[in-house]
Each structure stands twice: as structure tokens, then as C-alpha cells.
Amino acid sequence: MLLSIGIISVASIVWEGPASPISDGMTRTLETMAEAVVEGDRGAYMALVNPADEKFLTEQRAWFDDLTRNSVESFSIEPSEVLRYGPAFSPAVIAVKYQWVLERDGIERSFESRIRLTPMNRNADGPWLFSGRDWDVIQSSPETELRVYADQQHGELAEGVFEITPGILSRIESEFGEALSEPLSIKIYPTMQELQFSIAPGYLDPLSGWNEPGESIKVLGRDEVSAERISTLLAHEIGHAVSFEFGESTIDAPWWTLEGIAELVADEYRSDSIQRRELRVAKQVARGDRRTWEQLSDFKGEALNHTGYVYAHGWSMIRFITKRFGAEARNNWFTQMGHGESIESATQSVFGISFEQLDEMWESEMLRLAQESESDAERERATPQP
């Protein structure tokens, strides 16, 4: 695979070089960023983020804004050495240690990483801009705008992801009747903690993938796991990315709908039987083990206490809608919500029924499936064994 940067093309890049001293300008940038995090000064922090990469800029805005919900008692970025100085106006790669303490639990957390700082002029002691994490490998080519970033340990995985992603993306775009309006980038993080931290210092929930509007897809790398084996995860996250094209308000739709549609388009790559999964949901519903859709709607609220239901029951409802009304109607439903309509209004407008009626129809279907399964089991128990 080729990396294309301007007119330079190489198979992959690994930044290496002799250690160099940290300049005063670099130290000031890192100290000012850390102070801004503690003080909640968004303007001071974002002024030091390199605006050249719009996706990274969007990620950093969201990263900082999460501090209003998960504030820190302390935060520092301690540089240890410069691993590489580039030519004037190109990034330097620096080894750093992040350390922080969240107010909500008082636990000190830390990890080491490599970051890039870009000089604003030819003076090393002058101002520098934060340009994000440094990556060993970047998969790209002149023929596609797709980029895949990874560390050396996941270089082969990055190559595999680069090869299979266009096919997954094409299928999902066709399913949704929408096309991505901006280039797709995928970042493969080496550890759970670093993946979590890339979202926000206060994000502590276990996860394997992440995507929000205008951001890169982020996934957790797995050692000795092929790209084909994480196709389900890729399809899920690419499903999110394409679903945001339904409209700028899509991200405000009920959480279960967003996870449900992403889970649905991942079905083609799932090793688990779709029928078995749906039967598990049906049996849950039959024994009264379900949550209201309202309980599954707020990504930052109560729904976090019912994540399993968000994914499984959301998937089941979106699958039911697709089978009952068709993919085109389902997409129109999402488009309505993507343009600011409530789920109740979109359901009435597109399906001609109330959302309450839709819920009743889905529940009836789940009860029917559970009853059929129980009847089959009873017949099997009643059949004499040879």
C-alpha cells in the first residue's frame, strides 16, 4: 500500500531518530494546554491545536467539551525527549506522559505516548501547535481518500483494514442511499486506555470502536487478529459514519436507533446467527425483560445503564422496521429525524402509525417468535426418542 503525502509516496513510515532536547517553546505549549484543561479554558486550549486537520480539530473540540461533564483535579503532559525534528514548519515527534485525576473519583491515571508538535515559525523556542498523536504507519493511496493509521504492532492489520474497507463502505452507502461527504479515516489504537483518552479524559467505559460526526473512526487494535475478523466492528462504525449523512440532527436521534442501524448493517459480517440473536431478544421480551425506548434514548443519560438493551433491542426494532416497511422507508424515517423531526413525528409521517403502535407491533412479533420457539421445543420433547 502507498502513503501519498503531496508528491511523496512510500510504503509506510516509521519515525525514528536520535533523542533531542525539549525546546522552551514546546514546553510552553504543553504547559499552557495542561493549564487550560484544569481551568476549563476552551479558547486557550484550542488556540494551540493545529487547525490543518479538520477531523482532528473536531475531535479536540469534543475532547475538551467533555470536561464540562468530567472535570479534572489535575492534568499534565510531561515531555521526556524529542524523537525527531523535522525540517522547518514540519512536526517534531515527542515522547510524553499524560497524567490526570478526575474530580469524580480522585484516581490518578497515566499513560505514555508520542505526539506531534508543529512549529509556527523557524525558531524552536517559538510557539508550537499540537498536531495529535504520532503514528508509525499510514495506509493511503492516490486512488482513494481513505486513510488508516496504526502503530507498527498493528501494521499488518492496518493494511488489511485498508483493503477491505472500500467494499464495506460501498455496500453500506448503497443500503442507506447516502454517500460519505468527506474522506474516511480510521485510527487503530494500541490500548483500551489510549482509545478512551482519545475520546475524553473522563471516558472510562470499555469499548472497541467509536465514531461521531466529523471525526475519524477509532478502533481498538488486536494482536494477531486479521482485518476480516474485525469486519463486524468496522461495518458497525462505518455504518455510524454513513448514517450521519441522513442529516445534521441524526446524532440527536434516540441512541437505540443509531446503534440499531449500525448493528443491522454489520449483520453480514457477524459470526453469530441472526435468528439466534433475535430469538434471545424475543425471549427477553416474553418474560418482561425489556426497557422502555425512552430509557434507551439518551447516550449521556440513563441509557448508559442499559447498554445491552440499546444494542440488542435497538437492532431488533430496526430489523423489524426494515422487514415490515422496507429499507427505503426506514431510510426516510432516519432522514426525517436527521432533519430535526422527533421519533414520534417521523414514525407518523413515514409509516402512517404512531410510535406507540410501532412498539406494539414489534412487541407482538417478539412474543410470536418466543411462542413459536417454545412450541417447537415442546413438540421436540414430546417426540419419542429412538
HELIX and SHEET records of a PDB file:
HELIX    1   1 ASP A   24  GLU A   39  1                                  16    
HELIX    2   2 ARG A   42  MET A   46  1                                   5    
HELIX    3   3 GLU A   54  ASP A   65  1                                  12    
HELIX    4   4 ASP A   66  THR A   68  5                                   3    
HELIX    5   5 GLN A  152  HIS A  154  5                                   3    
HELIX    6   6 GLY A  155  PHE A  176  1                                  22    
HELIX    7   7 MET A  192  ILE A  199  1                                   8    
HELIX    8   8 GLU A  228  ILE A  230  5                                   3    
HELIX    9   9 SER A  231  SER A  243  1                                  13    
HELIX   10  10 PHE A  244  PHE A  246  5                                   3    
HELIX   11  11 THR A  250  ASP A  252  5                                   3    
HELIX   12  12 TRP A  255  VAL A  265  1                                  11    
HELIX   13  13 ASP A  267  TYR A  269  5                                   3    
HELIX   14  14 ILE A  274  ALA A  286  1                                  13    
HELIX   15  15 GLU A  294  LEU A  296  5                                   3    
HELIX   16  16 GLU A  302  HIS A  306  5                                   5    
HELIX   17  17 THR A  307  PHE A  325  1                                  19    
HELIX   18  18 ALA A  327  GLY A  338  1                                  12    
HELIX   19  19 ILE A  343  PHE A  351  1                                   9    
HELIX   20  20 PHE A  355  ALA A  382  1                                  28    
SHEET    1   A 2 LEU A   3  ILE A   5  0                                        
SHEET    2   A 2 ILE A   8  VAL A  10 -1                                        
SHEET    1   B 4 VAL A  72  ARG A  84  0                                        
SHEET    2   B 4 ALA A  92  LEU A 102 -1                                        
SHEET    3   B 4 GLU A 108  PRO A 119 -1                                        
SHEET    4   B 4 TRP A 128  ARG A 133 -1                                        
SHEET    1   C 5 VAL A 137  SER A 141  0                                        
SHEET    2   C 5 THR A 144  ALA A 150 -1                                        
SHEET    3   C 5 SER A 185  TYR A 189  1                                        
SHEET    4   C 5 ILE A 217  LEU A 220  1                                        
SHEET    5   C 5 GLY A 209  TRP A 210 -1                                        
END                                                                             
